[in-house]
Amino acid sequence: MSSLGSSPRNSLNIVDILEKYKQKKAIMSPLPLESFQQIAQEAGQELLQQHPEGDNSHFISFKQLNQDAIDELQRSLHQSKIMWNNFSRALFAASPIEKKNSSKKMELLHNRDAYYRIKKQNELQLKLQLDGINKEYQKIHLETQGVKSYPSISTKDQFRQQQIRRQLQMGCSQELVRQETELIKQQIELTKSRLINEVKKIVVYIYSNQSHCWNPSSRESSAMVNYNEKLYLYGGSGAGHISDLCQATFDKQLYKWTMIKLKQLVLCKSYHTANVYKSQLIIFGGIQYSPQKEDRIQCEVTNEVTHINLVNYDVKVVQHAGIVSPRKAHIAEVVGRYLLVQGGIDSRSHYLSDFLAYDIVTQRWQNVEINAPVFQDGIAFHKSCSALEHKSIDLYRHDPDISFENQGIYIFGGLDSNGHYLDKLIRIDVRRRPLFIEEVQSKGTAPISRCQHSMTYVDLSQQIVIYGGKNDDINNQGFLNDLHILEIRNFSWTQVDVRGHPTLGRCSHSAAAIDDKLYIFGGVNYTGFVKSDFLIIELNQSKAQELSQYEAQTERISKQQAPVQIKPAAPPKMVLNLKQQIEQIKQDSEKVKLADKLKRQSMARHSRNLTDIQIYKTFATVTD
């Protein structure tokens, strides 16, 4: 009690605290630890507790001792997760050497098959019930008589034509011209709306462009951004924990990676977010890995904000405590001078649903007002993109001159605290106060629910591209390789004709767009880490058509080319026969020459030409 009673910061002791509590409650009762701790904290006192491994005179701070216990529990939980993941991979991996099933594996396989069997039975039963309800509705409609029906479009057109004929008979030509112009305008508006609302079909081409230079190591849960037509990749988790900042420059179809040397050491991070504000790379949250001590991996969920200047590569780390809780697997987008953060998982593995805003200039956090609660069960591993007309748009500020109606921040997918995969498309209007959040009612075939996918906004075509992800409810592996494109102007999912090289599914990858090309890097699938080559998706229609036609033409030419056949060596008898034929041809040619010579002599003998006579005399002299 003597150690508790003295404090250099305050002259109060425990007796004064208890008297204050007694006056407040009026009746003295046994004091719980939580209430006593709160009263001590308000009085500026620090509680001490005996260290479990020390002697009776060794005391330690109550907060520090409990924090050490929490850190130990978190380390134990992380180690257990790693052991379970390794066990599950080894259990369900298709090993060609070891084909015998253990009892544990057989049990898990049986439970999985039973789950899918029950799910199929429930779906069949639900379908039968819906069919029965539809039959009852049809029966009711057939038995119902005298149901009032509204006039159809054709009936309205006939009525309008009758009115026009009546006006012609009455001589109302001016009214007729006015109505005709109105009808023409209505037809134009209907045509425009039909063209806008129709679902397009576009062609994309996928190819893998391999670089013969140095590439960053394969990784997952990294972050990649586009700044001045260059891609910047930071962090992630691969064979080891990674803290490098890499830059990719492009020359036509070729690219080159270089590693950037920062002026200050930055700790390794994964499941963080990275955004660009002017010339700064803003990195927030994630799992932060400290250097190893005594062969132990020390990691924690952080709330640090790291500013990296992409011009001179200066680094500034801003640490916060209080309003913003540490988090990972969240989303963050830059709106004006603010970094808007939503969701994620905190250090206690709680799924969050809050909205926060970080002022990049003043480096202060503030709460964000929203019109209605959203993601009440929390959300993590979801993705977002910022579809804004220009970067000068600020939070809570409405500009009437902006022509881009459907702009805002879009959120898709994710995983809630109950383990459910989400498929809602959410739009956030950042120009209103409070922020206006709505669920988008889109047209066309929407993507299925998923998490750990990529969601990228292509400014050149005003499209949102969603690629890959994970959904374990589909099959055992759950890795997706589908591509979906959303038109912002009319909220319609286009029909995508994917051509090019086939790709495997992946999740936890990073993506960024330059002009009309989407670059995808890293990720994991059922084979492990994906190779560290860029997967490039060509979104330009003309270029995608040219690439697909060139590929079809090369395949057709390769099929038409006949295989080269090498003739076998001639046997010795055939060689001798060929030699004899060649000698016979030589003899025949000599006979032909001699006959020609004699013919010319005969012609000169009977000729009257002086030249021919001279030739004959020459031949005769030679002959003699």
Secondary structure, 3 states (H helix, E strand, C coil): CHHHHCCCCCCCCHHHHHHHHHHHHCCCCCCCHHHHHHHHHHCCCCCEEECCCCCCCCEEEHHHHHHHHHHHHHHHHHHHHHHHHHHHHHHHCCCCCCCCCCHHHHHHHHHHHHHHHHHHHHHHHHHHHHHHHHHHHHHHHHHCCCCCCCCCHHHHHHHHHHHHHHHHHHCCHHHHHHHHHHHHHHHHHHHHHHHHHCCCEEEEEEEEECCCCCCCCCEECCEEEEECCEEEEECCEECCECCCEEEEEEECCEEEEEEECCCCCCCEEECCEEEEECCEEEEECCEEEEEEECCEEEEEECCCEEEEECCCCCEEEECCCCCCCCCECCEEEEECCEEEEEEEECCCCCEEEEEEEEECCCCEEEECCECCCCCCCCCECCEEEEECCCCCCCCCCCCCCCCCCCCEEEEECCECCCCCECCCEEEEECCCCCEEEEECCCECCCCCCCECCEEEEECCCCEEEEEEEECCCCCCCCEEEEEEEEECCCCEECEEEEEECCCCCCECCEEEEECCEEEEECCEECCEECCCCEEEEECCHHHHHHHHHHHHHHHHHHHHCCCCCCCCCCCHHHHHHHHHHHHHHHHHHHHHHHHHHHHHHHHHHCCCCHHHHHHHHHHHHHHC
